[in-house]
Structure formats: C-alpha cells, structure tokens
C-alpha cells in the first residue's frame, strides 16, 4: 500500500504523519510524492507505524 493511500484511509494529514514519524511535513511530502525515498531508519518507523501495511517495496516503482 502506498503511503498516501494509508494516510487517507486513516484520515490523517501530512503534518500529523510527519509528527508521528519524527520528521518535517516537507520531507514527509517528498516521501509521499515519490520525490525521495526514506532512509532506512525512517523506513522502519513507517513500517512499524502502519503495522506493516506500508512496506519498503511500496516506495519503488517496480513492475513484476
């Protein structure tokens, strides 16, 4: 599941997500838009915060 999809499903704002993940809204927005990919420590926080619904592979545009 994409980060944006999870955030919308949970009715959270980008600022709420950023605060929960210990980052700024600007950095969070870049993760969500795909402009940048979270560092490994941030990626782990995202996986834990979303109870595994968002996984590292969800940040890569990979077609199988």
N, C-alpha and C positions, 0 to 999 in steps of 0.2 A: 504494500500500500504506500502510496506517495505521502510525503509529509503534509502537503496541502490537504489531501483528502482526509487524513486522520484529524488534522486541526479543525476542518469544517464539520466532520462527524461529531467531534467533541464540543463544538460551539465555542472555540477559543479564538482569541485574537492573536496576531503575530506578537504583540507585546507580552501577552500572558505566556505564550510559548517561550519566548526569549528569556523572560524572568525565571520560568521553571527550569530552563536548561542552562542558566548562568551565562547568558550571552546578551548581546545587544539586539534590538529589533532590526537594525540594518544588516547585521551578519545573518540573523535568522532568515530574513527576507531573501538573501542571496542563496542560502541553502534551499529554501523552498522553490525558488525560481530556477534552480539548477545552475546559477552563475558560478557558484563554488560548491565544493563538497566538504562536509565537516571533517575536521581532524579526527583521528581515531578515538581520542578521549571524549570528544563531543558526540561522535557516532555512538559510542557505548551508552552515553546518557540518553540519547534519543531512543535507542532500542529498549532500555530499561523503562523510560518514562512512558513509552507507548505499549508496554507489556509485550514487546516483540512484534507488534503489528506493523511497525516500520523497521525494515532490515537494511543493512548496508547496501545490498544489491539494488535496493529501491532508488538509490541515488545515481545509478548508472543507467544510461540508455542502452541496454543490451537486448538484442533480439535473438531468440534461440530458434 
